[in-house]
Amino acid sequence: MSRKTASAVLAAVMAFLIAFSVATVGAVAALEGYSVKLDAPRRYVHVGTYLQLTAEIIVPEGSELKPEDFTIAWSSDSEHCSVDKNGLVYGENPGNSIITATVTEPESGETFSGSIKISCSTAVDAVNDYLRNNTVMGYRFNGTEKFYYYDQDVAWQKTTGFMNAFDYVSPYLTINYDYVRLNYNYGGKARMVQLWKGQYGIAFYGSEIGYYYHDKELAEGEEVSPFMPYQCADNDRLKMQTTLYWDKDRNGDYQYQFTVPYDDYWWCTGFRGGHLYNTEPCDELRMEGFVDFHDEEEAASVAKALEDCGFKKADSSASLDLDTYAQDGNRISFCWQNISEAQNTVVVKTTLNALITTGSIAMIFMPLGFFFMTFISMAAILLIMLF
């Protein structure tokens, strides 16, 4: 190849590259400032149902093009959700899909796009998806460990506080649990840490730790009145963590259920769908955990309260056995299964079941009596809180 020929070929290549670069820059310039925003009424769709997506095309100021001049092509990256040409999503099977709207610029043919993640789930999963980011009467859902809990920042119980009478009424509202109350004085106030585990209504079992205070200290030997109002320690939270186990098959094999993660709490809760075999006592459940108190002084007071309730002291948190505790500085670790201060209501429940089974006329009045007792108890609680 002669030098002249080589120069000509090089010039042609350079001309092509320059033209390509200009065209590319022009295309980029033509798309600069254009975008598409996707929206949906919610970010999930049930299996077998539809969800309409919308695409808002944004054009830069001064553009001669209008949003209606563009064309949109919809696509999905998986088989969990399909989408038609109008942005209508259909739930195929559980899982996540990325739905993309690809917009074509009419003059250059260049494209830009936007995407949105849509979860396809069953109806129950859809509720859980909602509860991950929203509260319903204070409830949320932990998607990692698959349990429900109260959002302590918005729980309505935060404004009502707590009194022991609540526990006396609960069995008549189908809420049956074991509980342990740890009463002590600290920082010029009466304090209480309460543990719960058991059956919460027909559909849920779980566990709780509550941290409360009363402005006046308890006198030595003073008994806590059922109607003594405790306030939630919302502004004085403690770091804690709990783990729940369930002997579901009643063979002594306690299976792991969930762990409420280590964090600041005044009310540390966890509930899962299911029903215990025996709700009185609720010793099918075993609760383990630890609480970091303000200092060793408070932890020592809690340790004494645990012993007063029947817990035994272990050498360390690594050697905990059933119904024992260990103190390490300001941390109290515990393993709780069989101890309970809950009042025995088996006789009442057995009597009611017998009346219903035999068809006795008294069965008409017994439930009314329960409702009356509950009404009177709750009315008394409200009156004391108000006055």
MOMO-V245420 format. One line per field, one symbol per residue. ss: DSSP state (H for helix, E for strand, C for the rest). phi: phi as a letter, one per 30 degrees, with the letter a starting at -180 (. if undefined). A space follows every 50 residues. Layout:
ss=???
phi=???
This chain:
ss=CCHHHHHHHHHHHHHHHHHHHHHHHHHHHHHCCCEEEEEECCCEEECCCE EEEEEEEECCCCCCCCHHHCEEEEEECCCCEEECCCCEEEECCCEEEEEE EEEECCCCCCEEEEEEEEEEECHHHHHHHHHHHCCECCEEEECCCCEEEE CCCCCCHHHHCECCHHHHHHHHHCEEEEEEEEEEEECCEEEEEEEEEEEE CCCEEEEEEEEEEECCCCCCCCCCCCCCCEEECCCCCEEEEEEEEECCCC CCCCEEEEEEEEEEECEEEEEEECCCCCCCCCCCEEEEEEEECCCHHHHH HHHHHHHHCCCEECCCHHHCCCCEEEEECCEEEEEECCCCCCCCCHHHHH HHHHHHHHCCCCHHHHHHHHHHHHHHHHHHHHHHHHC
phi=.dddddddddddddddddddddddedddddcdjcabccbadacbbddibc bccbbcdccddjdddceddccbccabcaddbcbcdciccbdcaekcbccc ccccdddcidbbbbbbcbccadddddddedddcbcbhjdbbcddcibcad dddbddddddibbddedddeddciccbdbbcccacaiibdcbcbcbalcc idcbblabbcbbbbdcdddeiddddecddccdddcbdcdaabbcbbddch bicdcdcabdddadbcbcbabbdlbddbcadcddcbcclabcddaddddd dddddddddjdcdcdaddcdbdhbbbcbiccccabbbcdacdddcddddd ddddddddieddddcdddddddddddddddddddddc
